[in-house]
Amino acid sequence: MVRVPTYSSYMNLVNTTLSTKSSMNEYIFQAMTGVKSSTYSGYGTKAYNIVNLESSLTLNENFVANNSQSQTELEMISTSLESVESFTQKVKSLLASFSNSGLSTITPDYTGGELTFTDNSATYLGETITIDDTQYTFANNSTGNNIDISGLTSGSATYAEDVMTALYNKVSPTNSEIKLEDGKLSFPLYTVNGTSSVLNVNGVETGETHTMTSEQQTSLAQVQEMAFAAMKSIADNLNANVNGNYLLGGGVSDQAPVTFPFNSLQEFQAYYDGVNVSYPTSSTALLSNKTVTSESTGNLTLALDSAGSNKATITAANTGGFTTEVVSANTNTTGNLTFNSSKNSVKATETGAFSAVKAGDTLVISGGNSGGNDKAYVVKSVSDDGKTITFEDSTPVVADATITPSDDVKFATSFPVGSVINLENFGNGIASNAQVTGISDDGSQLFITVDADNFPSTPTTIPATQEWSIETESYYNGGSLSNTKRISENQTITLDITAQDEAFSKIFAALGSIAQGNFVDTRNPADDLTSVIDSASAEDKVTDALNMLNEALGTKVTTTNSKNGDIQTIFAKLSTMSVTLDNTIETQEQLQTNLSDAIYNLKNVDQEEASIMALTAYNNLQISYSVLQQALSTSLLDFIK
């Protein structure tokens, strides 16, 4: 018997039917997708766990993606540095072979080992001769380095030979290899050089110059071409980039960090001629990026030190015009200052007082209250705590003193010795480049070497109203920031490798010193009376270059404060970071699998079981619809009957 439904029973029937229909829809969704619910609310109390797990999975996936990108970047850097190392090793091997080709005999010997005076009426008095970098003067006394010819008679039949004898008697006690035989002075090869005015006196004859053999010339040409090609290739490799981001730019990722503007060896040698302008061999000079304008200098005066000399001076109207203040000494910045002449140093009491100063800097101390130590210095080293500066022996501390400064002692930097400055803005046919050899104690004069043929022969003023600047040339255009990346919640790696690191600057310095012009100095002291021919130049250049390459490659142990002083150290860093990334990525990928499985287990259902449940719900719904239909079709009249 079916009862006539009341409103309450009717609503119960409807709700039961709708609930059955909802269950059927849910089971159908599960059967089709394998997922328990399309919304988090469908998971009940498990929803919180699912959300947390999915959040962890997303974070982990981001780490994996970023770490994979970092791994690609490390691989790119490693590949580039392998090329750098390969090129450097090739040049080193070629240079080592070249060093065994008799370097001690390829520097021209302008006396040919012989010197003969034949003119008995020539005037020798007052003339000079430089032997082993010591200059002697023919004079009327034997004081100091004077060669006494006062007792000789000009015009006599033996006058010229007597002058040679006087020269021999003066020099031979300190140089037993000098001989006087058969009317000729015989010297060891490469002994007579530089500022030797007597070589231009009538009747003074030299022997045959010593030149390179064809084999030596071929070897030199090969090693210079290889050095230049290596510099171009290394520059390209240090400009490694991924997706347009330069990797070795020290935080500057949108421009190439290394500039090498030379297209040929000839162009390179025209700029770095090896006589007036040499390729810088110190990192400080090579990497200097300093600019000076008329605002700091006022008018400039350009003048050669002497006629025909390649040495010149640029004088600023303003005192300290070529300097930039880096430390104003006082109680807070430096504390007390102690100048020590025996240690050739200055020490502050405040930690980090000289952190802005680095080895190789040209430093001018001024202010008048430094205990008499106001002058220009070349920095040898700066202590790790930034308290102590030690200077090169060539620039000694004048006096011991301990002072308590109050902004009355200034420390200022200038162009590093050896840096190449650009003068092309001066115009008027002035040489486009020159090389800094020093600075005056008050910072107002810059001492340089320059091509005298392209420099004013008389003092010339460059007005401050004219637009110009003096700039140093650096191969590096990047920054100095380290790139720290978080590779997991508790781990970071720091990429602090840049193209300006000492390992690379040493390579550039070594290769540039070999590739530059006048590797063998072919000037004749008889034509150039103001400069000294470096008789050991070729051998020294090769030795120094090999030492620098060995240091840069890590095959020669050196004491340095540089964090990236050689390629092996850099490779070790890259390897450590790569292993750390590999292990981290492997762990994160495993964690990713575990998280995915856990989420799957919470969110997914057995589709076969869900299908059965869907069919059961369907049958229940059919029954529910049937009961509801029959109940709705029963009337009171039918019930009474």
Helices and strands as residue ranges (DSSP letters): H 7-33, G 40-46, H 47-99, G 103-105, E 114-117, E 128-131, E 134-139, E 146-148, H 159-171, G 172-174, E 179-181, E 184-186, G 197-200, E 204-206, H 214-238, E 241-242, E 245-246, H 265-271, H 283-286, E 291-293, H 294-297, E 300-304, E 311-316, E 324-329, E 337-340, E 345-348, E 362-366, E 375-382, E 388-391, E 401-403, E 409-414, E 420-422, G 424-426, E 433-439, E 445-449, G 452-454, E 460-462, E 469-472, E 483-486, E 492-495, H 502-515, H 537-553, H 567-603, H 607-633, H 636-640
